[in-house]
Amino acid sequence: MLARPHLSPRTAAQGRAEPFPDRRSGTEQGTRRQRAREEVDIADPGRRLVVEFDGAYFHGRPGGLERDIAKTRHLRDSGWTVVRVREHGLTKVDPGFDITVDKDAHPYKVAVAVVEHLVLLGFLSATAAETYVQAGALQAKNCRMPG
């Protein structure tokens, strides 16, 4: 997987990052336009997979769930699968794809929860997940499905 803080569905498919205009700009006649691009936390262009990490401080504010639902819908309409890692206490956007983690969970435990969830969803092989978990520490690497 590729960590891309600024990735649009189109540039993700091409495997490169592109900076985004500020979301607060782009109003038209007092209404917010739907952007053709979205900023995401992690994207895997080959699998058309986005993983978002949602903390309660920002995503728990008024309108946060609605923004998350709209962003997820926009990405899915663009052909992406969206998995959200939500801090405990936040409502899941899609219970079939989202997971919840404790606020104070160690980053490695969060990473393991995400890897195991991606196995359940069919995005990683059990062997790749086991290799990651057995390492016992956070890793930044590509995990490939066999084949």
C-alpha positions in Angstrom: 0.0 0.0 0.0 1.1 3.5 -0.7 0.8 6.3 1.9 -0.4 9.3 0.0 -1.6 12.3 2.0 -2.9 14.0 -1.2 -4.3 11.6 -3.7 -7.1 11.9 -6.1 -8.9 8.9 -7.6 -7.5 9.7 -11.1 -3.9 10.3 -10.0 -4.0 7.3 -7.7 -4.9 5.1 -10.6 -1.9 6.5 -12.4 0.3 5.9 -9.3 1.3 9.5 -8.5 0.2 12.1 -6.0 -1.2 15.5 -6.9 -1.7 18.4 -4.5 -5.3 19.5 -3.9 -6.8 22.9 -3.8 -8.0 24.0 -0.4 -11.4 22.5 0.2 -12.7 25.7 1.8 -12.3 27.4 -1.5 -14.4 26.4 -4.4 -17.7 27.8 -3.3 -20.1 28.7 -6.0 -23.0 31.0 -5.4 -22.8 30.3 -1.6 -23.0 26.5 -2.0 -20.1 24.0 -1.8 -19.2 22.2 -5.0 -18.5 18.5 -5.0 -14.8 18.2 -5.9 -13.6 15.7 -8.4 -10.8 14.8 -6.1 -10.6 13.8 -2.4 -7.7 13.9 0.0 -7.2 10.4 1.5 -4.9 8.9 4.2 -3.8 5.8 2.4 -4.5 4.6 -1.1 -3.6 1.4 -3.0 -4.2 2.2 -6.6 -3.8 -1.4 -7.8 -6.6 -2.6 -5.5 -8.6 0.6 -5.8 -8.5 0.7 -2.0 -8.6 3.7 0.3 -8.1 3.5 4.1 -9.1 6.5 6.2 -8.2 7.1 9.9 -10.9 9.0 11.7 -10.3 10.5 15.1 -13.1 11.8 17.3 -11.6 15.3 17.7 -12.3 16.2 14.1 -14.7 13.6 12.9 -16.9 13.8 16.0 -17.7 17.5 15.4 -21.1 18.6 14.2 -21.4 17.6 10.5 -18.5 15.2 10.7 -20.4 12.1 10.0 -22.2 13.7 7.1 -18.9 14.8 5.6 -17.5 11.3 6.0 -20.6 9.8 4.4 -20.4 12.2 1.5 -16.6 11.6 1.0 -17.1 7.8 1.1 -19.9 8.0 -1.4 -17.9 10.1 -3.7 -14.9 7.8 -3.6 -17.1 4.7 -4.1 -18.9 6.3 -7.0 -15.4 6.8 -8.5 -14.7 3.1 -8.2 -12.8 2.9 -4.9 -13.4 0.7 -1.9 -13.2 2.7 1.3 -12.3 1.3 4.7 -12.6 3.6 7.7 -10.7 3.1 10.9 -12.9 5.0 13.4 -12.0 6.0 16.9 -14.3 4.3 19.5 -17.4 6.4 20.0 -17.8 7.4 16.3 -20.6 5.9 14.3 -19.4 3.7 11.5 -20.1 5.0 8.0 -20.4 1.4 6.7 -20.4 -1.3 9.3 -19.4 -3.9 6.6 -16.1 -2.1 5.8 -15.3 0.1 8.8 -13.6 -0.9 12.1 -13.4 0.8 15.4 -10.3 1.2 17.5 -9.7 2.6 21.0 -8.3 6.2 21.3 -5.3 5.0 23.2 -4.5 1.9 21.2 -0.9 1.4 20.3 -0.2 2.2 16.6 1.0 -1.4 16.1 -2.2 -2.8 17.4 -4.2 -0.5 15.2 -2.0 -1.6 12.2 -2.7 -5.3 13.0 -6.4 -4.6 13.3 -6.4 -3.0 9.9 -4.3 -5.8 8.3 -6.6 -8.5 9.7 -9.7 -6.6 8.5 -8.2 -6.3 5.0 -7.8 -10.1 5.0 -11.4 -10.5 5.9 -12.4 -8.2 3.1 -10.1 -10.1 0.6 -7.6 -7.4 0.0 -4.7 -9.2 1.7 -3.7 -12.9 1.9 -3.6 -14.5 5.3 0.0 -15.3 4.6 0.9 -11.6 4.0 -1.0 -10.6 7.2 0.8 -13.3 9.3 4.1 -12.1 8.0 3.3 -8.6 9.0 2.0 -9.6 12.5 5.0 -11.8 13.2 7.4 -8.9 12.6 6.0 -7.4 15.9 6.5 -3.8 14.9 5.1 -1.2 12.5 6.3 -1.7 8.9 6.0 0.4 5.8 6.0 -2.0 2.9 3.9 -3.3 0.1 1.8 -6.4 0.9 1.1 -8.4 -2.3 -1.6 -10.9 -2.9 -0.2 -14.2 -4.3 -0.8 -14.8 -7.9 
